[in-house]
Amino acid sequence: MHWRKWLRGLTPPILIQGARFLSSVREQRPEWEYIPAGWSYAQEHPEVKGWKVPAIGEVYRRKWPRFASLVAGNGPLGVNHETALSTNTDIDSHNLTMTFAYVLALAARRKERIRFLDWGGGIGHYYLLARALMPEVAVDYSCRDLPHLCSYGAELFPEQQFFADDRWRGATYDLVMASSSLHYEQDWQPLLRGLCSVAADLLFITRLPIVRNTPSFVFIQRPYRFGYDTEYLGWCLNEQELLRVVDEAGLALRREFVHGFSPMIRGAPGQNAYRGYLFQRQPTAGP
């Protein structure tokens, strides 16, 4: 376009070279890397902005029409909003969606309406999937996420609840879900206990990087190839540490899931596999 040539003509060569250098440095760093310093790493690395960047919301907003069109109708649901959305027949995405369908069906058994908390649910992708998968069941949807995501989610679904605070703690839900969100929380154990406390029936913690032979450790992800101008830290969680917290909260493991995703984390003490866990509250023993 002519305006781009005009803009380049006004930009000093040293700035152009600097931008190219920074871009090349980003590309040379691994997308996934072990961070021995743990969460203190972010204090000296301003590029670690986490999820609190407008670019993520802008990408979600730009991709939403395509996501919604792929979910509509009665075709396959092999679609994931974090991909390029070029197909609805991706096998890994289909696995994720059908796993959610199984969990949703259990939550909705013998019910005409369910209460669903989606912790870290973005702009409501799973609410749209829930409506597509089970239109005969009414879903009272509550999503807890960052303000810039909640504001757009509320535009899409004004009849549902989107909030950026902890008001979710004041209610109980038939289904509580945290998909690809728990491990981005530095203090994940208190959060997990909170999610357990509001689960009246089912708790679904999924898309977690799990290790079994090493303690939990911190890694960094650099998602520049997805258009996210940020880096974020997360936990690779030891499975037994996770299960112990939930067991102590009175929920039992009902089903474990595998997702077929095992990103190589450079320098890590152990390699991960992404997994999901469905827990169910145990009945209280009578007198």
N, C-alpha and C positions, 0 to 999 in steps of 0.2 A: 504494500500500500504506500501511496505517496507520503502520507503523514509520518510513516515510520522512517522513511529516508530523510525527511525533513528533521525529525527528532534526532536521528543519529548525527546529522550535520551540526546540530547545536551542542551535542554532548562531547566534552573534551575526551581525546583518545585515552588519557590516563584512567578516566573513570570506566570507559568501556573495557580496557585491559584488566582493571581491578575486578570488575564484575565477572569477566570470563575466568579470572584466576580463582575467585571464590567458588564459582560454579564447578570448576575442575577439582578443587579441594573437596567439595561435597561429594562428588562422584567417586573419588578415590577412597573415601571412608566407607567401611562396611555398613550396610543397612541395619544389621543386628550385631551388637558387641557387648561383651561382658564388662561390667563396671565394678572393679574391686572396691572403689571408694564408697559404693552404695549411694544413697540419696543425697549425701553431701556434695556429690559431683555437680549438681545443678547450681550450687552457690558460686562456682567459679566459671560456669559455662552459660553465658546468657542465651546461647542458641537453644538451650533446653527450655522451651516455653510451654511445654505440655500441650494440653488440649485447648487452652484459653487463647486461641488465635482466631481472628475473624475468617481467615482463609478456609478453615474447616467448614464453617457454616456456609460459606459461599459455594464451596464444592458440593455440599449436600443439596443446597438450593438449586444449583445448576443441573444436578443429576436427577432430582426428584421426578420430573415429568416422565423421563425414560423409565425409571424404576416402577412408577405407578402403572405405566402402560404394559410393562412386562408381567406385572402381578395380576392385571385385569384378565378376565376371561377364564377359561378352563384348561389352559395350556400348562406345560411343566413349570415348576417353580424353582428351577435351578438357577437362581439369581441372587446376587449379593450386592448390596448398594455400595460396597467398598471397592468393587471391581470396575472395569470399564463399561459394564452393562451392554456388552456386545451380543449376549446370548442369554436365553433362559433355560439352557440345557447343560449348564456346567455341573458336573457330577458332584464335586465337593460342596458346592452351594446347595445342590439338591439334597444332599445328606444333611446339611444344617437345617434346612427348612422342614424336611420330613421329621427330623428329631424334634423340632419345635412343635410340629403338628401332633406328634405322639403325646408330648407333655401337655399341650393345650387340651387334647381330648380327655386326658386323665383329670385335669382340673375342672373340665366342664361336664363330667359324667353326672347324669341325673340332675342337671341344673339348666335353667333357662337364662341365667345371668351370672357372670363371674366378675370378681374384682381382681384386677391384674396390675401389679406394680412392676415397672420396667426401669430398674436402677441403671442409669447410664444409657438410656434408650434413645438419645439423640433427638431426632425430630419425629419419631413415631413410626419407623419402618416396620416394627413388629406389630403395631396396632393394625396397620394395613394388611399385613400377612394374616393376622388373626381373623380379620373380617373375611378375607378371601378363603381361608381354610375352613372356617366354621361360621358361615353367615347366619345360621339358625340360632346362634347363641349370642346374647347381648353381652358386650364387654365394656365394663367401666374401667377405663384405662387411666393409669397415673404414671407419669414419666418424670424421673428426677435426673436433671442434667445441668449443664452450664447455661447461664442466661441467654447467650446469643443463639443457642440451639433451641432452648425452650420457647423463645419468642417466635421463631419460625414454626415450630411444631404447633403452637397455639393458633397460628394463622391457618394451618392446614386442617386442624381438628379442634375448633373452638369449643365443642361440646365436651371435650376430654380435659384432663388435668395435666398441666406441665408446670413444674416448679423447680427453682434453683436453690431451695433451702431444704430443711429437714422436716417439713410438715408430714412427710410420709410416715414418720415414726408414730404418729398419733392414730393410726388406723391398722386394721389387719386385712389381709388379702388372701384370696383363694390360691393365687399363683404369684410368687415373687421370683423375678428373673434378673440376673446380672450377666449379660452377654458381652464378653470382651471388655470388661470394665473393672472388675474387682482387683485385678493385678496391677492396675495403674494407680491404685490408692496406696500411699506410703504406709498408713496405719490400717492395713487390710483386715487384721483380726478383729478390732472393735467394730468395723463396718460389717463384717460377716456376722458377728453376733447380733447386730442390730437387724440385719435382714432376716436372720433366723427368728427373732422375736416377733416380727410382724407377719410371718408366714403361718396362716391358719391351717394350711394343708400342705402345699407343695412349694419347695424352694429349688430353683433351677439355676445353677451356677455353671456357665459354659464358656467355651472358647478361651480356655485358660492354658497357658504354657506350663506344663507339669513335668517335674523331675521326680525320680523315685529313689535314686541312689546317692543323692547329695542334698545337703540342706538348701533351703530357699536362698536365692541370690538375685542381685539386681542386674538388669541389662538395659541397654539403650536401643531405641528404634529410631531410625532416621527415614521418615516416610516421604522424602522429597519427590519420589517418582509418582506419588499419588496426587501431587499438587499441594501438599501440606507444608507450608513454610515453617516448620517446627521440628523439634526433636523431643521425645519423651522417654522417661524412665518407667520401668515396670519390674514386677517380680516374676521370676520363674519360681513357682511355688512347689514345695515338696508336698507330695500327695498326702502323706501321713499327717503333716502339720495341718493341712486343710481339713481332713476328715476328723481330726481330733476336736477342732473348734466346733464343728457342726454336731458331732456326737454329744459333746458336753452341753449343747443347747437343747437337746432332747429330740433331735431329728435323726432319722436313719436313712442310710443310702438305699434307694430303691433301684436305681439303674445308672450304670456308667456308660459314657459314649466316647467314641473316637471320631476325630474330625479329618484325619488325613493330612494334617498340616504340621510340619516339623522344621521350622526355619533354623538354619545353622547359625548359632550365636558364636561369633569369633572369640576364642580365648576362654570360653565358659568351662567351669569345672565339671559340667555334665550337660548333655544335650537333651532337649525337651521334645515333648509331643503335646499337641493341643488336644484337650479332653473336656468333657462335660460331665456334670454330676446332677442327678435328680434325687433330692431328699424329700422325705415325707415325715410330717409330725407324727409322733407316736401317741396313741391314746393314753390318757392319764389313768393310772391304775386306780381301781375302786377301793373303798375301805375294806 
